[in-house]
Amino acid sequence: MARTALVTGGSRGIGAAISKALKAAGYSVAATYAGNDEAAATFTAETGIKTYKWNAADYEASKAGIAQVEQDLGPIDVVVANAGITRDAPFHKMTPEQWNEVVDTNLTGVFNTIHPIWPGLRERKFGRVVVISSINGQKGQFGQVNYAATKAGDLGIVKSLAQEGARFNITANAICPGYIGTDMVMAVPEKVRESIISQIPVGRLGEPEEIARCVAFLVSDDAGFITGSTITANGGQFFV
């Protein structure tokens, strides 16, 4: 029987690439989304991957959604916490609402996603957890105090879960993508995009599929001895 994988924010951008890569690797995949019904329907029609709508910032919604996924596809063995938002502003102009929205989705949302699944992973003595962090969680970024704080916090979650899960054959790892050629990045003005690329030693943006291949490796049996680690996939822009 195929293992079941949950990918939050899994119908667009990096998440969509992850969902498709896991399906190609033989997993039964559930992809979540927060609000774009049309994009989710198109994604399902094109890939055959089931999509589920809930807000990762809402624990009860996450718990109910996860229960539905497991009813439909079976116990979740692999969880990829990818859902995230930005509400950028210089710190002196940042509002409590901008802070809280990002923390609720990018940090608390990771708790809300993994916590309902964790008891089952412990009971079955197998699990793969991957959290999609960011280069800006490692180095910080102007105008992203909220975002950088959450993405740095995600790394702390992974390191702690790795220690708690080890004796249950559960691994927990993070990926910190650099600038990836998603619709969001490609929508910025060309001059801004060129400025970003000029800071990347390999001279280009990353591809969503390159992050997806990192995930596919980390959740595979080949990566069973890797836990508490962070893959920095940023084209050499920042070294840890």
C-alpha positions in Angstrom: 0.0 0.0 0.0 1.3 3.5 -0.9 2.2 5.8 1.9 0.1 8.9 2.3 1.7 12.4 2.2 0.1 15.7 3.2 1.5 18.9 1.6 0.1 22.1 3.0 -0.1 25.0 0.5 0.3 22.1 -2.0 -1.6 23.3 -5.0 0.5 26.2 -6.2 4.2 27.2 -6.5 6.7 25.2 -4.6 4.0 23.2 -2.9 2.5 22.1 -6.2 5.9 20.9 -7.4 6.3 19.0 -4.1 2.9 17.4 -4.5 3.6 16.3 -8.0 7.1 14.9 -7.1 5.6 12.8 -4.3 2.9 11.5 -6.4 5.5 10.5 -9.0 7.5 8.7 -6.3 4.4 6.6 -5.5 2.8 8.4 -2.6 -0.9 9.0 -2.2 -0.9 12.8 -1.9 -3.3 15.3 -0.4 -2.6 19.0 -1.1 -4.2 21.7 1.0 -5.0 25.3 0.0 -6.4 28.3 1.8 -8.6 30.2 -0.6 -8.1 29.9 -4.4 -10.8 27.4 -5.3 -10.2 27.8 -9.1 -6.5 27.2 -8.9 -7.1 24.1 -6.7 -9.7 22.7 -9.0 -7.4 23.2 -12.0 -4.5 21.6 -10.1 -6.6 18.5 -9.3 -7.9 18.2 -12.8 -4.4 18.4 -14.3 -2.7 16.1 -11.7 -5.3 13.9 -10.2 -4.1 15.0 -6.7 -6.9 15.5 -4.2 -7.1 19.0 -2.7 -8.5 20.0 0.6 -9.4 23.5 1.8 -8.5 24.8 5.2 -6.6 27.5 7.0 -3.4 26.3 8.5 -3.7 29.1 11.1 -6.8 27.4 12.5 -6.0 24.4 14.7 -9.5 22.9 14.7 -9.9 23.3 10.9 -6.5 21.6 10.5 -7.5 18.8 12.8 -10.8 18.2 11.0 -9.1 18.5 7.6 -6.4 16.0 8.5 -9.1 13.6 9.8 -10.9 13.8 6.4 -7.6 13.2 4.5 -6.9 10.1 6.6 -10.5 8.9 6.1 -10.1 9.3 2.3 -6.5 8.2 1.8 -5.4 6.4 4.9 -3.0 7.3 7.8 -0.6 10.1 7.0 3.0 9.0 7.0 4.6 12.1 5.4 3.8 15.7 6.3 5.3 18.6 4.4 4.5 21.9 6.1 4.8 24.3 3.3 1.9 26.8 3.7 3.1 30.4 4.2 2.3 34.0 3.7 4.0 37.4 3.7 2.9 40.7 5.1 6.0 42.8 4.4 6.6 46.2 6.0 9.6 48.0 7.6 9.5 47.2 11.3 8.6 50.8 12.3 5.5 50.6 10.1 4.6 47.0 10.8 1.2 46.6 12.4 0.3 44.0 15.1 -2.1 42.5 12.5 0.7 42.0 10.0 2.8 40.4 12.7 0.1 38.1 14.0 -1.1 37.0 10.5 2.3 35.8 9.6 3.0 34.2 12.9 -0.4 32.4 12.9 0.2 30.9 9.5 4.0 30.4 9.2 4.8 29.3 12.7 1.6 28.3 14.6 0.4 26.8 11.3 3.3 24.4 11.4 2.3 23.3 14.9 -1.4 23.0 13.7 -0.3 20.8 10.8 2.1 18.4 12.5 0.5 18.1 16.0 -2.7 16.2 15.0 -0.6 13.8 12.9 2.2 13.2 15.4 0.5 10.7 17.7 -0.2 8.4 14.7 3.4 8.6 13.6 4.6 7.6 17.1 2.1 4.8 17.3 3.1 3.4 13.9 6.8 4.0 14.6 7.4 5.7 11.2 7.1 9.2 9.9 8.7 11.9 7.8 8.3 15.5 8.6 9.6 18.3 6.3 9.2 22.0 7.0 9.7 24.5 4.3 11.6 27.4 5.9 13.4 30.1 4.0 16.8 31.7 3.3 15.4 34.8 5.1 14.9 32.7 8.2 18.6 32.2 8.2 19.9 35.6 7.3 17.0 38.0 7.9 15.6 40.4 5.4 14.7 44.1 5.4 10.9 44.5 5.7 10.4 40.9 6.9 10.9 40.9 10.6 7.7 38.9 10.9 8.4 36.5 8.1 12.1 35.9 9.1 11.1 35.3 12.7 8.6 32.6 11.8 11.0 30.9 9.4 13.8 30.9 12.0 11.3 29.5 14.5 10.4 26.7 12.0 14.1 25.5 12.2 13.7 25.3 16.0 10.6 23.2 15.6 12.5 20.8 13.4 15.5 20.4 15.6 13.3 19.7 18.6 10.9 17.3 16.8 14.0 15.4 15.5 15.0 14.7 19.1 11.5 13.6 20.2 10.8 11.5 17.1 14.1 9.7 16.7 13.2 6.7 18.9 10.0 6.3 16.9 11.7 6.2 13.5 10.3 9.7 12.8 12.7 12.1 11.0 12.2 15.9 10.9 14.1 18.1 8.6 13.9 21.6 7.0 14.6 23.1 3.6 15.5 26.7 3.3 14.9 27.7 -0.3 16.5 30.8 -1.7 14.7 32.8 -4.5 12.7 30.4 -6.6 11.0 31.1 -9.9 7.4 30.9 -8.7 4.6 33.1 -10.0 5.1 35.4 -7.0 8.7 36.0 -7.8 8.2 36.2 -11.5 5.6 38.9 -11.0 8.0 41.4 -9.5 9.4 44.1 -11.8 12.1 42.8 -14.1 14.7 45.2 -12.6 14.0 43.9 -9.1 14.3 40.4 -10.3 17.6 41.1 -12.0 18.9 42.7 -8.8 17.9 39.5 -6.9 19.6 37.2 -9.5 22.8 39.4 -9.3 23.1 38.3 -5.7 22.9 34.5 -6.5 26.3 33.0 -7.4 24.9 30.4 -9.8 23.3 33.3 -11.7 19.7 32.2 -11.8 16.6 31.7 -9.8 15.9 28.2 -8.5 13.1 26.0 -9.9 10.3 24.7 -7.8 11.1 21.2 -8.9 14.6 21.6 -7.4 13.0 22.1 -4.0 10.6 19.2 -4.6 13.5 16.9 -5.3 15.0 17.8 -1.9 11.7 16.9 -0.2 11.4 13.6 -2.2 14.9 12.6 -0.9 14.2 13.6 2.7 11.0 11.6 2.9 12.6 8.5 1.3 13.9 5.4 3.0 17.4 6.5 1.8 17.2 9.5 4.2 16.4 7.5 7.3 19.6 8.6 9.1 19.1 12.3 8.4 17.1 14.2 11.0 17.2 17.6 12.5 19.0 18.9 9.4 18.5 21.9 7.1 19.1 21.8 3.4 20.0 25.2 2.1 18.9 25.3 -1.5 19.8 28.9 -2.5 22.3 28.8 -5.4 25.1 29.8 -3.1 23.5 33.1 -2.0 24.0 32.4 1.7 26.1 29.9 3.6 25.4 28.6 7.1 
